[in-house]
Amino acid sequence: MKALLVLYQSGVRGGRLFAVLAAAGFSLKAIFVKLAYAAGPVDAITLLALRMGIALPLFLWLIWLSADRNSPLTFPQGMRVLLLGLLGYYLSSLFDFYGLENISAGLERLILFTYPTMVLLLQAVVVRERPSRRTLFAMICCYSGLGIAFLHDMHAPAAVLT
């Protein structure tokens, strides 16, 4: 725990490590959910409750670390943040878990990773800002890897996908 606090306070290097850990954990989530579904009779609500229960201490710790004691949230601001968390985080996770009951983890990742592309396209249209070559290259790399995972699913038997 102390090592995490030292990394948190070390700035950019710690931030990069946490970004990599978050991306790895986010990507592994679908695999763990599929393994849980395969291990026994469990539903999406139960798995989501387990995930939220495990994550709660970490979120509380992060809130405590980042709390600005000089300008706390007002009650209406706090309610808006709570509503946004419930609608944005909880519902998206719930739909994700329900989807994983019917599709493979690779296909779920493919669907999930279309959202940054939609944001990029909206940015190009609304703000009239073209994506940089670096951004386009990163998207090509990302979708190439996802395409490989999707091609694997196309050849997998139907029992593996569900």
C-alpha positions in Angstrom: 0.0 0.0 0.0 2.8 2.3 0.8 4.5 1.6 -2.5 1.3 2.6 -4.3 1.2 5.9 -2.4 4.9 6.6 -3.3 4.1 5.9 -7.0 1.0 8.1 -6.8 3.1 11.0 -5.5 6.0 10.5 -7.9 4.1 12.3 -10.7 4.4 11.4 -14.4 6.2 8.1 -14.0 3.7 6.9 -11.4 0.9 8.2 -13.7 2.1 6.2 -16.6 2.3 3.0 -14.5 -1.2 3.6 -13.2 -2.4 4.2 -16.8 -0.9 0.9 -17.9 -2.3 -1.0 -14.9 -5.8 0.5 -15.5 -5.7 -0.4 -19.2 -4.6 -4.0 -18.3 -7.3 -4.3 -15.7 -9.9 -2.9 -17.9 -9.0 -5.3 -20.7 -8.9 -8.3 -18.4 -12.3 -7.6 -16.9 -14.1 -9.3 -19.7 -12.0 -12.4 -19.4 -12.6 -12.7 -15.7 -16.4 -12.2 -16.2 -16.4 -15.0 -18.9 -14.5 -17.3 -16.5 -17.0 -16.6 -13.8 -19.9 -17.4 -16.1 -18.1 -20.6 -17.1 -17.4 -21.6 -13.4 -20.9 -21.9 -12.4 -24.4 -20.5 -12.4 -24.0 -16.8 -11.7 -25.9 -13.8 -13.1 -24.7 -10.3 -14.2 -26.2 -8.6 -11.1 -24.2 -10.8 -8.7 -21.0 -10.4 -10.6 -21.4 -6.6 -10.8 -22.1 -6.4 -7.1 -19.0 -8.4 -6.4 -17.0 -6.1 -8.7 -18.4 -2.9 -7.1 -17.7 -4.3 -3.6 -14.1 -5.1 -4.5 -13.6 -1.7 -6.1 -15.3 0.4 -3.3 -12.3 0.6 -1.0 -10.0 1.6 -3.8 -12.4 4.4 -4.9 -12.7 5.6 -1.3 -9.0 5.7 -0.9 -8.6 7.6 -4.2 -11.3 10.1 -3.1 -9.5 10.6 0.2 -6.1 11.2 -1.6 -7.5 13.6 -4.1 -9.9 15.5 -1.8 -9.3 19.3 -1.9 -10.2 20.4 1.6 -10.4 24.0 0.6 -13.3 23.7 -1.9 -15.6 20.8 -1.0 -18.5 19.9 -3.3 -21.8 21.5 -2.5 -24.8 19.1 -1.9 -26.3 19.7 -5.4 -22.8 19.1 -7.0 -22.4 15.9 -4.9 -25.8 14.7 -6.1 -24.9 15.4 -9.7 -21.7 13.5 -9.3 -23.6 10.6 -7.7 -26.2 10.5 -10.4 -23.5 10.6 -13.1 -21.7 7.7 -11.5 -24.9 5.7 -11.2 -26.0 6.3 -14.8 -22.6 6.4 -16.4 -20.6 3.8 -14.6 -23.1 1.4 -13.1 -25.4 1.2 -16.1 -22.6 0.8 -18.6 -21.1 -1.9 -16.5 -24.4 -3.7 -16.1 -25.0 -3.7 -19.8 -21.5 -4.8 -20.4 -21.9 -7.8 -18.0 -25.3 -8.7 -19.6 -23.6 -8.6 -23.0 -20.9 -10.9 -21.9 -23.5 -13.6 -21.2 -24.0 -13.8 -25.0 -20.9 -12.8 -26.8 -17.2 -13.5 -26.4 -14.7 -11.3 -24.5 -12.9 -10.4 -27.8 -16.1 -9.3 -29.5 -17.0 -7.3 -26.4 -13.7 -5.5 -26.5 -14.2 -4.8 -30.1 -17.6 -3.2 -29.4 -16.2 -1.3 -26.4 -13.3 0.1 -28.2 -15.5 1.7 -30.9 -16.5 4.4 -28.4 -13.1 6.3 -28.6 -13.5 6.2 -32.4 -17.0 7.7 -32.1 -15.6 10.5 -29.9 -12.8 11.1 -32.4 -15.3 11.3 -35.3 -17.6 13.6 -33.3 -14.6 15.8 -32.5 -13.7 15.9 -36.2 -17.2 16.9 -37.2 -18.3 19.2 -34.3 -14.9 20.9 -33.5 -13.7 20.6 -37.1 -10.4 19.2 -35.8 -8.7 16.5 -37.8 -7.0 13.7 -35.9 -3.2 13.7 -36.0 -1.2 11.0 -37.8 -0.1 9.7 -34.5 -3.7 9.3 -33.4 -4.7 7.6 -36.6 -1.7 5.2 -36.3 -2.7 4.3 -32.7 -6.2 3.6 -33.9 -4.9 1.4 -36.7 -2.7 -0.6 -34.2 -5.6 -0.9 -31.8 -8.1 -2.1 -34.4 -5.6 -4.5 -35.9 -5.2 -6.3 -32.6 -9.0 -6.3 -32.1 -9.5 -7.6 -35.6 -7.1 -10.5 -34.9 -9.2 -11.3 -31.8 -12.4 -11.0 -33.8 -11.1 -13.3 -36.5 -10.3 -15.9 -33.8 -14.0 -15.7 -32.7 -15.2 -16.2 -36.2 -13.5 -19.6 -36.3 -14.3 -20.6 -32.7 -17.2 -23.0 -32.0 -20.4 -21.5 -30.8 -20.1 -23.0 -27.3 -16.9 -21.1 -26.8 -18.5 -17.8 -27.6 -21.3 -18.0 -25.0 
